[in-house]
Amino acid sequence: MDKCDMLRGQRKTRLLLLLGLLIALSFLRYALHRAVHQARAQKSTPDKFALDSKGCRILSRKIEEKATNRTRIICSQEQKFANGHKCCYTNIFGVFGDDNSFRLGDACRPMEELLVPESGMQLRGNDVPEFIRVSCGSDENVHFRPFVPFKDQVEDRCNKLPKRPHQVSVLLFIIDSNSRWRAEQEFPSTMETLRRMSAVNLKGQSPVGNDAFANLVPLLMGQAVDELDDVCGWPSPRPERPKFDQCPHLWRSFAEQGFRTLFADLPTRAAIFNSQEGGFASPPTDYYPRPFFLAAEGPSGCVGRRTETSVLLRYVQTFVRRFASSRYLAVVRVARSAPDQALSEALKTLRRRKQLENTVLVVLTAGEIPPKGAVEEFLPLVSISFPAWFESKFPAAMTNLRKNSEDRLTTPFDLHLTLKDLAEPSRTLNAAHLSQRQAEISNLSVNMAFEFIFSLEIIFLKSAEGSEFVFGDFGLEELLGGTRPSQVVPLPQPKAWID
């Protein structure tokens, strides 16, 4: 072999070694990239399963970094000044028998009746207006303002009943969205705020109907929609639109226990009891801002320079601040288009000001369920945050709640009874009472009739006789698998979910 052949052989060897090294480096780079990607994916989805229980296991979906596109409300930032104008205010009232209308007071009264120069806007006495429309010089220069005045009739009712030990207020936010997964996408700041508040999530919460109305009626009334005719005569056979005044709303139970009550639902054109139903003939709660928003809402969902939701959240903050040392139930429903940052900041502000120290905060979703989609899109969000002292007073109830939140199926019926328990926790959540209810529920098994409703891969379970409560140590899964109570009524054959 001559010298030229040797050089060619050495060059070929070096090229092969270099090629092998490049291949090895490329493989190493790919392996490192994949490991980093998997680590990031695992970090972004700490839970492998959206629900992991004995009877049901649903894989979780990776939450996208960017939320899906939503309708964003942008309000005009044009300032309308009252300075230099003669302003007057008109009261805003509801219309008895027509929950979709409002009326203005007869006279436009001077603002001096409402202003005290030394300290600005004041609520003078018990005759102060609840909602006002302020006009300054022209019909275009108009402002709207809600107040939260003390009401003599409400205070007299509440003060007649003694305050019991360890009572809590309840602040319930309902987001018009269909699942916990979508809430993570569309309300990331709010969800992070709830995590920082150590909120408990009911991972097995299941809907019992295919729209918000069918799921909120059990939550707020403890009844299925098809039971309302027998319970409160809805829908009425009379020609006028039926009303919900006689139905067993949750706030009625709380009012009887001496709680101030509030119910607000936005947007007004899609309110759960008004969009297709008859609403209420008279205000259902002590504080009911629907007439104000009917008067103030613009075509773009704005009240002046702010969104309706921002105005509502400020109103709710005022309500909570005013009654922070009292008992109240506030039920607030906001649209899916509600600003995530506004809701998150409202919750953080209430917490920072220590106005939730005696309040149970519940945030949940209730919206239309899509006709088809991934399994996790059917699991609603139910997130419950308790005062710091609550667990030390009711350890058995909280232990059961955490157990049920991880591996039990729950429904709006369960949550309804749980909220009712919070009206008088010293009586309903002590260990002896929980044990008694446990025995009663076990004995009810012979009278239980269940209806299975299939939609894709989801099974919804509804009890015709009653419901469990998430503070109890008994779950619906014991009727689906594992140890069954004796003498259970045979289950009916599955049928398609058709309205």
C-alpha positions in Angstrom: 0.0 0.0 0.0 1.5 3.3 -1.1 1.6 6.4 0.9 -1.4 7.9 -0.9 -3.6 4.9 0.0 -2.6 5.2 3.7 -3.6 8.9 3.7 -6.9 8.1 2.1 -7.6 5.4 4.7 -6.8 7.7 7.6 -9.0 10.5 6.1 -11.8 8.0 5.7 -11.4 6.8 9.3 -11.4 10.4 10.6 -14.6 11.1 8.6 -16.3 8.1 10.0 -15.3 9.0 13.5 -16.5 12.5 13.0 -19.8 11.3 11.6 -20.3 9.0 14.5 -19.6 11.8 16.9 -22.1 14.1 15.2 -24.7 11.3 15.3 -24.0 10.7 19.0 -24.2 14.5 19.8 -27.5 14.8 17.9 -29.0 11.8 19.8 -27.8 13.3 23.1 -29.3 16.7 22.2 -32.6 15.0 21.3 -32.6 13.0 24.5 -31.9 16.2 26.6 -34.6 18.1 24.8 -37.2 15.4 25.3 -36.3 15.1 29.0 -36.7 18.9 29.5 -40.0 18.8 27.6 -41.3 16.0 29.7 -40.2 17.7 32.9 -42.0 20.9 31.9 -45.1 19.0 30.9 -45.1 17.1 34.2 -44.6 20.4 36.1 -47.5 22.0 34.3 -49.8 19.1 35.0 -49.1 18.0 38.6 -52.1 15.7 38.6 -52.1 12.7 36.2 -55.9 12.4 36.5 -58.7 14.9 36.6 -60.5 12.3 38.8 -58.9 9.3 40.3 -61.3 7.2 42.4 -62.3 3.6 42.8 -65.1 3.7 40.4 -64.0 6.4 37.9 -60.6 7.4 36.6 -60.3 10.3 34.0 -57.0 11.4 32.6 -56.3 15.1 32.9 -55.6 17.3 29.9 -52.5 19.5 29.7 -53.6 23.0 30.3 -52.7 25.3 27.4 -50.4 28.2 28.3 -52.7 30.6 26.4 -56.4 30.8 27.2 -58.8 30.2 24.4 -60.2 33.3 22.7 -63.1 34.8 24.6 -65.3 37.8 23.9 -63.6 40.7 25.5 -65.6 43.7 26.6 -63.8 47.0 25.9 -65.5 50.1 27.4 -65.1 53.6 26.3 -62.5 55.6 28.3 -64.1 58.9 27.6 -64.6 60.8 30.9 -67.8 62.5 31.6 -67.2 65.2 34.2 -69.8 66.5 36.7 -67.7 69.6 37.5 -69.3 72.8 36.3 -72.7 71.2 35.8 -75.8 71.2 37.9 -76.4 67.6 38.7 -79.4 65.8 40.1 -80.2 62.2 40.9 -83.2 60.0 40.3 -84.0 56.8 42.1 -84.1 53.5 40.3 -86.7 51.0 41.3 -87.8 47.5 40.2 -91.3 46.9 38.8 -93.5 44.5 40.9 -94.5 41.6 38.8 -92.1 42.3 36.0 -88.5 41.2 36.7 -87.3 42.4 33.3 -88.2 46.1 33.8 -87.2 49.0 35.9 -88.7 52.5 36.6 -87.2 55.8 37.5 -88.4 58.1 40.3 -90.7 61.0 39.5 -88.3 63.8 40.5 -84.6 64.5 39.9 -83.5 65.5 43.3 -80.5 67.9 44.0 -77.2 66.2 44.7 -76.8 68.3 47.9 -79.3 66.0 49.6 -76.8 63.2 49.1 -73.5 65.0 49.7 -71.7 66.1 52.8 -68.8 68.4 51.7 -66.5 67.5 54.6 -66.5 63.7 53.9 -67.9 63.2 50.4 -70.6 60.8 49.5 -72.6 59.7 52.6 -75.5 57.4 53.3 -77.8 59.5 55.3 -80.3 57.6 57.4 -82.5 54.8 56.3 -84.2 56.6 53.5 -81.1 56.8 51.3 -81.7 55.4 47.8 -80.3 52.0 46.9 -79.7 52.8 43.2 -79.5 56.2 41.5 -79.1 57.7 38.0 -77.2 61.0 38.1 -77.8 63.5 35.3 -75.4 66.4 34.8 -76.6 69.0 32.2 -77.6 66.6 29.4 -78.9 63.2 28.7 -75.5 62.1 27.5 -73.7 63.1 30.7 -75.3 60.4 32.9 -73.8 58.4 35.7 -75.1 55.4 37.6 -74.3 54.4 41.2 -75.4 51.5 43.4 -75.3 51.7 47.2 -75.6 49.1 50.0 -77.7 50.8 52.7 -78.8 49.3 55.9 -82.4 48.4 55.7 -84.5 48.7 58.9 -86.8 45.8 58.0 -83.9 43.5 57.2 -81.9 44.4 60.3 -84.9 44.0 62.6 -85.4 40.4 61.2 -81.8 39.5 61.5 -81.3 41.0 65.0 -84.3 39.1 66.4 -82.4 35.9 66.1 -79.4 35.4 68.4 -76.1 34.8 66.8 -75.0 31.2 67.4 -71.4 30.2 68.0 -69.1 29.5 65.1 -71.5 30.8 62.5 -70.1 31.7 59.1 -71.2 33.8 56.2 -71.3 32.2 52.7 -70.0 34.0 49.5 -70.9 31.9 46.4 -69.5 32.9 43.0 -71.0 31.1 40.0 -69.0 31.3 36.7 -70.9 30.7 33.5 -68.4 28.1 32.2 -68.9 24.4 31.8 -65.9 22.7 33.5 -62.9 22.9 35.8 -60.6 22.5 32.8 -62.1 25.6 31.0 -61.9 27.6 34.3 -58.1 26.8 34.4 -57.9 28.1 30.8 -60.1 31.2 31.0 -59.6 32.2 34.7 -55.9 31.4 35.5 -55.4 34.2 37.9 -58.6 33.4 39.8 -57.6 29.7 40.0 -54.2 30.6 41.3 -55.8 32.9 44.0 -58.0 30.0 45.1 -55.0 27.7 45.4 -53.2 30.3 47.6 -56.3 30.3 49.7 -56.0 26.5 50.2 -59.3 25.9 48.7 -60.7 22.4 48.5 -61.7 21.2 45.0 -64.5 18.6 44.6 -62.8 16.6 41.9 -65.8 14.2 41.4 -68.4 16.9 41.0 -70.8 15.8 38.2 -73.6 17.7 36.4 -77.2 16.4 36.5 -78.3 18.2 33.4 -77.1 19.6 30.1 -77.3 23.3 30.8 -76.8 25.9 33.6 -80.5 26.0 34.5 -80.7 22.2 35.1 -77.7 22.3 37.3 -78.4 25.5 39.3 -81.9 24.6 40.2 -80.7 21.6 42.3 -77.9 23.7 43.7 -80.1 26.7 44.7 -83.3 24.8 45.5 -82.4 21.2 46.2 -84.9 20.0 43.6 -84.7 18.7 40.1 -86.3 20.9 37.4 -89.0 18.3 36.8 -89.9 18.4 40.5 -90.7 22.1 40.7 -94.3 21.7 39.5 -95.1 19.7 42.6 -92.9 21.7 44.9 -93.7 25.3 43.9 -96.1 25.2 41.0 -93.5 26.0 38.3 -94.2 26.2 35.4 -97.6 27.7 36.0 -100.5 26.9 33.7 -101.5 30.6 33.8 -101.0 32.6 30.6 -98.5 35.0 32.1 -94.9 33.9 32.4 -94.3 31.7 35.4 -92.5 33.1 38.4 -90.1 31.4 40.9 -91.1 33.3 44.1 -92.7 30.3 45.8 -89.8 27.9 45.1 -87.6 26.7 48.0 -84.5 28.9 47.3 -81.4 28.5 49.4 -81.5 32.1 50.5 -84.9 31.5 52.1 -83.3 29.0 54.5 -80.5 31.4 55.3 -82.9 34.4 55.8 -84.9 32.3 58.4 -81.6 31.8 60.3 -81.0 35.6 60.5 -78.7 36.1 57.4 -78.8 39.1 55.1 -79.1 37.8 51.5 -77.9 39.0 48.1 -78.5 37.6 44.7 -77.0 39.1 41.5 -76.8 37.6 38.0 -75.0 39.1 35.0 -75.5 39.7 32.2 -79.1 40.7 32.8 -80.2 39.5 29.3 -78.9 36.0 30.1 -79.9 35.8 33.8 -80.6 32.2 34.8 -84.2 32.8 36.0 -85.0 35.4 33.5 -83.5 34.6 30.1 -86.2 32.0 29.2 -88.2 31.9 32.4 -90.4 34.4 34.4 -88.0 35.6 37.0 -89.5 36.9 40.2 -92.6 39.0 41.0 -90.8 40.7 43.9 -87.1 40.9 44.9 -86.0 37.4 46.0 -83.4 38.6 48.4 -82.7 41.5 50.7 -80.2 43.0 48.2 -81.1 42.5 44.5 -79.3 44.8 42.0 -81.1 43.6 38.9 -83.1 46.9 38.5 -79.9 48.9 38.6 -78.2 46.9 35.9 -81.3 46.9 33.7 -81.2 50.7 33.9 -77.4 51.1 33.6 -76.3 48.5 31.1 -75.2 49.7 27.7 -75.2 47.8 24.4 -71.6 46.8 24.9 -71.9 45.4 28.5 -70.5 48.6 30.0 -71.6 50.9 32.8 -69.7 54.1 31.9 -66.0 53.4 31.6 -66.2 50.1 33.5 -67.6 46.7 32.6 -70.8 45.5 34.2 -68.8 42.7 36.0 -66.4 45.2 37.5 -69.3 47.3 38.8 -70.9 44.2 40.2 -67.7 43.1 41.9 -67.2 46.5 43.5 -70.9 46.3 44.7 -70.3 42.8 46.2 -67.1 44.0 47.9 -69.1 46.9 49.5 -71.7 44.4 50.6 -69.1 42.1 52.2 -67.3 45.0 53.9 -70.6 46.3 55.3 -71.7 43.0 56.8 -68.3 41.4 57.5 -69.1 41.1 61.2 -72.6 40.0 60.5 -74.2 36.9 58.8 -74.9 36.9 55.1 -75.4 34.7 52.1 -74.3 36.3 48.8 -75.0 34.4 45.5 -73.2 36.0 42.5 -73.2 34.7 39.0 -70.9 36.2 36.4 -70.6 35.6 32.7 -67.8 33.6 31.0 -66.6 36.9 29.5 -66.0 38.3 33.0 -62.5 39.7 33.3 -60.3 37.1 35.1 -58.1 39.8 36.6 -61.0 41.7 38.1 -62.4 38.6 39.8 -59.0 37.6 41.1 -58.3 41.1 42.4 -61.7 41.2 44.1 -61.0 38.0 46.0 -57.4 39.1 46.9 -58.7 42.4 48.1 -61.3 40.9 50.4 -58.7 38.5 51.8 -56.1 41.2 52.3 -58.5 43.4 54.2 -59.4 40.4 56.4 -63.1 40.5 55.3 -63.3 36.8 54.7 -62.1 35.6 58.2 -65.7 34.4 59.0 -66.8 33.6 55.5 -66.8 30.3 53.5 -66.0 31.2 49.9 -67.3 28.9 47.1 -66.4 29.3 43.5 -68.0 27.0 40.9 -68.8 26.7 37.3 -72.2 26.0 35.8 -72.7 26.4 32.0 -74.0 24.6 29.0 -72.5 21.2 28.5 -71.2 20.6 25.0 -72.9 17.9 22.9 -69.6 16.1 22.5 -66.1 16.6 23.7 -63.4 15.3 26.0 -64.5 13.7 29.3 -62.8 16.4 31.4 -65.0 19.1 29.9 -67.9 17.5 31.8 -66.4 18.0 35.2 -67.5 21.3 36.8 -65.3 23.3 39.1 -66.3 23.4 42.8 -63.7 25.1 44.9 -64.4 25.8 48.6 -62.2 28.0 50.9 -62.8 28.0 54.7 -61.8 30.4 57.4 -58.6 29.4 59.1 -60.3 28.5 62.4 -63.1 26.3 60.8 -61.2 23.0 60.7 -60.3 23.2 64.4 -63.9 23.6 65.3 -65.3 20.9 62.9 -62.5 18.4 62.4 -64.8 15.4 61.5 -66.7 17.4 58.9 -63.4 18.7 57.3 -61.9 15.2 57.2 -64.9 13.9 55.4 -64.9 16.8 53.0 -61.3 16.2 52.0 -62.0 12.5 51.6 -65.0 13.2 49.4 -63.2 15.8 47.4 -60.6 13.2 46.2 -62.4 10.0 45.5 -66.2 10.5 45.7 -68.7 11.5 43.1 -70.8 14.5 44.1 -73.7 16.4 42.5 -75.4 19.8 42.9 -77.8 18.1 45.3 -74.9 17.3 47.6 -73.6 20.9 47.4 -77.1 22.3 48.2 -77.3 20.3 51.5 -73.7 21.2 52.3 -74.4 24.9 51.9 -77.5 24.5 54.1 -75.3 22.9 56.8 -73.2 26.1 56.9 -76.2 28.1 58.0 -76.0 26.5 61.4 -72.7 24.5 61.6 -72.5 24.2 65.4 -75.7 22.0 65.2 -75.3 20.3 61.8 -71.5 19.6 61.7 -70.7 18.3 65.1 -69.5 14.7 65.2 -72.6 13.3 66.9 -75.0 14.8 64.4 -72.8 13.7 61.4 -72.9 10.1 62.8 -76.7 10.3 63.2 -77.1 11.5 59.6 -74.7 8.8 58.4 -77.0 6.1 59.8 -80.1 7.7 58.4 -78.6 7.9 54.9 -77.5 4.2 55.0 -81.1 3.2 56.0 -82.4 5.2 53.0 -80.8 2.8 50.5 -84.0 0.7 50.3 -86.0 3.6 49.1 -83.5 5.0 46.7 -84.3 5.0 43.0 -81.6 6.0 40.6 -81.7 7.2 37.0 -78.6 6.6 34.8 -78.2 9.1 32.1 -75.6 8.4 29.4 -73.9 11.0 27.3 -70.8 9.8 25.5 -68.6 8.2 28.2 -70.2 10.1 31.1 -72.6 8.6 33.7 -74.6 11.0 35.7 -76.3 9.8 38.8 -79.4 11.4 40.4 -81.2 10.3 43.5 -85.0 10.7 43.5 -85.3 10.5 47.3 -82.5 12.8 48.5 -78.9 13.5 48.4 -75.7 12.9 50.3 -73.8 15.7 51.8 -70.0 16.2 51.3 -69.4 16.6 55.0 -70.6 13.0 55.5 -68.5 9.9 55.3 -70.6 8.2 52.6 -70.4 8.6 48.9 -72.3 7.7 45.8 -69.5 5.4 44.7 -70.5 2.9 47.4 -73.6 2.4 45.2 -71.5 2.1 42.1 -68.9 -0.3 43.3 -67.3 -1.7 46.4 -69.6 -2.4 49.4 -73.3 -1.9 48.5 -75.9 -1.3 51.2 -78.3 -4.2 51.5 -81.7 -4.3 49.8 -80.9 -1.7 47.1 -83.7 -1.2 44.7 -82.8 -2.6 41.2 -81.5 0.1 38.9 -83.5 0.9 35.8 -82.1 0.2 32.4 -79.9 2.9 30.9 -81.6 5.3 28.5 -80.3 7.9 26.2 -80.0 11.5 27.5 -82.7 13.2 25.3 -84.6 16.3 26.3 
